[in-house]
């Protein structure tokens, strides 16, 4: 059975990161953008990271420029924007496509595991996927779902048996 650990992604620093590094953690995967109406969610994602990292949560941000070209920057610009404006310390990856023929394999899998209301395509930036310690997708959240509202689901995942 495929799990999060089967994938690799490139960090903003250009390093290939096997996602098996997050085995046995609860992971929140988010496709992000710096010029989106939902961009202020970076602050809430950082709060989740600070609040739950010691308990086993990893927040992973994946910038995406597929929606209204709202992530036009290069890796260094994206990292600087996230750090300066929102104090982001959780792991950010290089820009990816989340839909279409060039979609990153991780997002192909995530969409297959949990479709949205109108099919499996991701509709906008800040779609979120919660993944359990077993590497399987627990739930998908719409871009309008605030990070703060995920706390109960994250706590449940952190306390569920492995």
Rosetta blueprint (number, residue, H / E / L):
1 X L
2 X L
3 X L
4 X H
5 X H
6 X H
7 X L
8 X E
9 X E
10 X E
11 X E
12 X L
13 X L
14 X L
15 X L
16 X E
17 X E
18 X E
19 X H
20 X H
21 X H
22 X H
23 X L
24 X L
25 X L
26 X E
27 X E
28 X E
29 X E
30 X E
31 X E
32 X E
33 X L
34 X L
35 X L
36 X L
37 X L
38 X L
39 X L
40 X L
41 X H
42 X H
43 X H
44 X H
45 X H
46 X H
47 X H
48 X H
49 X H
50 X H
51 X H
52 X H
53 X H
54 X H
55 X H
56 X L
57 X E
58 X E
59 X E
60 X E
61 X E
62 X E
63 X E
64 X L
65 X L
66 X L
67 X L
68 X L
69 X L
70 X L
71 X L
72 X L
73 X L
74 X L
75 X H
76 X H
77 X H
78 X H
79 X H
80 X H
81 X H
82 X H
83 X H
84 X H
85 X H
86 X H
87 X L
88 X L
89 X L
90 X L
91 X E
92 X E
93 X E
94 X L
95 X L
96 X L
97 X E
98 X L
99 X L
100 X L
101 X L
102 X L
103 X E
104 X L
105 X H
106 X H
107 X H
108 X H
109 X H
110 X H
111 X H
112 X H
113 X H
114 X L
115 X L
116 X E
117 X L
118 X L
119 X E
120 X L
121 X L
122 X L
123 X L
124 X L
125 X L
126 X L
127 X L
128 X E
129 X E
130 X E
131 X E
132 X L
133 X L
134 X L
135 X L
136 X L
137 X E
138 X E
139 X E
140 X E
141 X E
142 X L
143 X L
144 X L
145 X L
146 X L
147 X H
148 X H
149 X H
150 X H
151 X H
152 X H
153 X H
154 X H
155 X H
156 X H
157 X H
158 X H
159 X H
160 X L
161 X L
162 X L
